[in-house]
Amino acid sequence: MGNLFSCHIDEGILEKFNLALMLNKKETTKVIERYMVQYISTSFSKTSQEYKH
């Protein structure tokens, strides 16, 4: 079981996000978690590359 995450999202963006979820038959939590993991990986990779130079 995970932790509860809460944030304020622009209403228009949230509406489109929910529509995209329905169109793709995806679950909110899984999609957001996947994007968070992707962001973490990209951030760490970018920082690592900057540190090497």
N, CA and C atoms as a LAMMPS dump frame, in Angstrom:
ITEM: TIMESTEP
0
ITEM: NUMBER OF ATOMS
159
ITEM: BOX BOUNDS ff ff ff
-5.0000000000000000e+02 5.0000000000000000e+02
-5.0000000000000000e+02 5.0000000000000000e+02
-5.0000000000000000e+02 5.0000000000000000e+02
ITEM: ATOMS id mol type element x y z
1 1 1 N 0.843 -1.165 0
2 1 2 C 0 0 0
3 1 3 C 0.889 1.229 0
4 2 1 N 0.514 2.251 -0.785
5 2 2 C 1.316 3.463 -0.9
6 2 3 C 0.811 4.584 -0.025
7 3 1 N 1.457 5.701 -0.164
8 3 2 C 1.092 6.901 0.56
9 3 3 C 0.105 7.732 -0.251
10 4 1 N -0.652 8.554 0.428
11 4 2 C -1.586 9.46 -0.228
12 4 3 C -0.813 10.667 -0.722
13 5 1 N -1.029 11.049 -1.976
14 5 2 C -0.383 12.208 -2.582
15 5 3 C -1.488 13.157 -3.023
16 6 1 N -1.344 14.412 -2.697
17 6 2 C -2.372 15.393 -3.036
18 6 3 C -1.718 16.641 -3.61
19 7 1 N -2.302 17.203 -4.663
20 7 2 C -1.793 18.455 -5.226
21 7 3 C -2.926 19.15 -5.985
22 8 1 N -2.714 20.423 -6.272
23 8 2 C -3.699 21.2 -7.01
24 8 3 C -3.316 21.188 -8.489
25 9 1 N -4.272 20.82 -9.338
26 9 2 C -4.057 20.741 -10.783
27 9 3 C -5.069 21.655 -11.459
28 10 1 N -4.632 22.34 -12.495
29 10 2 C -5.533 23.18 -13.278
30 10 3 C -6.741 22.358 -13.721
31 11 1 N -7.911 22.921 -13.585
32 11 2 C -9.156 22.197 -13.879
33 11 3 C -9.209 21.691 -15.32
34 12 1 N -8.763 22.499 -16.26
35 12 2 C -8.773 22.1 -17.664
36 12 3 C -7.842 20.935 -17.946
37 13 1 N -6.676 20.986 -17.337
38 13 2 C -5.708 19.901 -17.512
39 13 3 C -6.254 18.617 -16.904
40 14 1 N -6.836 18.729 -15.715
41 14 2 C -7.385 17.546 -15.052
42 14 3 C -8.527 16.931 -15.867
43 15 1 N -9.359 17.781 -16.448
44 15 2 C -10.471 17.288 -17.272
45 15 3 C -9.944 16.504 -18.473
46 16 1 N -8.925 17.039 -19.136
47 16 2 C -8.344 16.362 -20.305
48 16 3 C -7.62 15.085 -19.89
49 17 1 N -6.96 15.131 -18.732
50 17 2 C -6.276 13.945 -18.228
51 17 3 C -7.274 12.822 -17.974
52 18 1 N -8.38 13.145 -17.325
53 18 2 C -9.406 12.142 -17.054
54 18 3 C -10.012 11.596 -18.343
55 19 1 N -10.193 12.451 -19.328
56 19 2 C -10.704 12.002 -20.63
57 19 3 C -9.702 11.042 -21.281
58 20 1 N -8.412 11.396 -21.225
59 20 2 C -7.381 10.53 -21.795
60 20 3 C -7.34 9.181 -21.074
61 21 1 N -7.519 9.204 -19.753
62 21 2 C -7.563 7.946 -19.003
63 21 3 C -8.705 7.066 -19.476
64 22 1 N -9.871 7.665 -19.66
65 22 2 C -11.032 6.893 -20.121
66 22 3 C -10.798 6.336 -21.517
67 23 1 N -10.253 7.156 -22.409
68 23 2 C -10.008 6.712 -23.785
69 23 3 C -9.021 5.545 -23.834
70 24 1 N -8.031 5.586 -22.95
71 24 2 C -6.999 4.55 -22.936
72 24 3 C -7.272 3.43 -21.946
73 25 1 N -8.391 3.546 -21.226
74 25 2 C -8.776 2.535 -20.232
75 25 3 C -7.639 2.26 -19.243
76 26 1 N -7.114 3.349 -18.676
77 26 2 C -6.015 3.258 -17.716
78 26 3 C -6.476 3.759 -16.354
79 27 1 N -5.758 3.349 -15.315
80 27 2 C -6.056 3.767 -13.954
81 27 3 C -5.192 4.977 -13.588
82 28 1 N -5.824 5.958 -12.961
83 28 2 C -5.131 7.2 -12.587
84 28 3 C -3.846 6.928 -11.829
85 29 1 N -3.922 6.139 -10.779
86 29 2 C -2.766 5.897 -9.921
87 29 3 C -1.605 5.292 -10.698
88 30 1 N -1.89 4.327 -11.543
89 30 2 C -0.819 3.663 -12.293
90 30 3 C -0.159 4.608 -13.293
91 31 1 N -0.965 5.43 -13.953
92 31 2 C -0.414 6.374 -14.929
93 31 3 C 0.451 7.422 -14.233
94 32 1 N -0.054 7.992 -13.155
95 32 2 C 0.712 9.011 -12.43
96 32 3 C 1.99 8.411 -11.861
97 33 1 N 1.898 7.221 -11.303
98 33 2 C 3.094 6.572 -10.757
99 33 3 C 4.125 6.318 -11.846
100 34 1 N 3.683 5.896 -13.022
101 34 2 C 4.601 5.644 -14.143
102 34 3 C 5.312 6.938 -14.546
103 35 1 N 4.565 8.043 -14.616
104 35 2 C 5.176 9.324 -14.966
105 35 3 C 6.119 9.826 -13.879
106 36 1 N 5.803 9.558 -12.633
107 36 2 C 6.698 9.947 -11.543
108 36 3 C 8.016 9.178 -11.641
109 37 1 N 7.933 7.889 -11.896
110 37 2 C 9.139 7.065 -12.043
111 37 3 C 9.959 7.555 -13.232
112 38 1 N 9.291 7.876 -14.328
113 38 2 C 9.971 8.385 -15.516
114 38 3 C 10.67 9.713 -15.203
115 39 1 N 10.006 10.595 -14.477
116 39 2 C 10.585 11.886 -14.105
117 39 3 C 11.805 11.699 -13.205
118 40 1 N 11.699 10.809 -12.24
119 40 2 C 12.818 10.528 -11.335
120 40 3 C 14.009 10.007 -12.129
121 41 1 N 13.771 9.045 -12.991
122 41 2 C 14.84 8.457 -13.79
123 41 3 C 15.508 9.505 -14.679
124 42 1 N 14.721 10.308 -15.36
125 42 2 C 15.254 11.354 -16.232
126 42 3 C 16.051 12.378 -15.436
127 43 1 N 15.522 12.777 -14.291
128 43 2 C 16.207 13.764 -13.451
129 43 3 C 17.542 13.242 -12.949
130 44 1 N 17.561 12.003 -12.459
131 44 2 C 18.805 11.427 -11.959
132 44 3 C 19.821 11.258 -13.087
133 45 1 N 19.358 10.836 -14.243
134 45 2 C 20.244 10.656 -15.386
135 45 3 C 20.844 11.995 -15.816
136 46 1 N 20.025 13.019 -15.88
137 46 2 C 20.489 14.354 -16.276
138 46 3 C 21.505 14.88 -15.271
139 47 1 N 21.208 14.739 -13.989
140 47 2 C 22.116 15.198 -12.952
141 47 3 C 23.428 14.434 -12.998
142 48 1 N 23.345 13.145 -13.241
143 48 2 C 24.543 12.319 -13.332
144 48 3 C 25.426 12.775 -14.49
145 49 1 N 24.823 13.074 -15.632
146 49 2 C 25.575 13.527 -16.789
147 49 3 C 26.238 14.88 -16.534
148 50 1 N 25.516 15.774 -15.846
149 50 2 C 26.069 17.087 -15.527
150 50 3 C 27.234 16.952 -14.548
151 51 1 N 27.149 16.016 -13.631
152 51 2 C 28.19 15.801 -12.624
153 51 3 C 29.484 15.278 -13.277
154 52 1 N 29.328 14.476 -14.325
155 52 2 C 30.491 13.897 -15.005
156 52 3 C 31.304 14.952 -15.735
157 53 1 N 30.642 16.016 -16.165
158 53 2 C 31.35 17.033 -16.969
159 53 3 C 31.862 18.078 -16.085
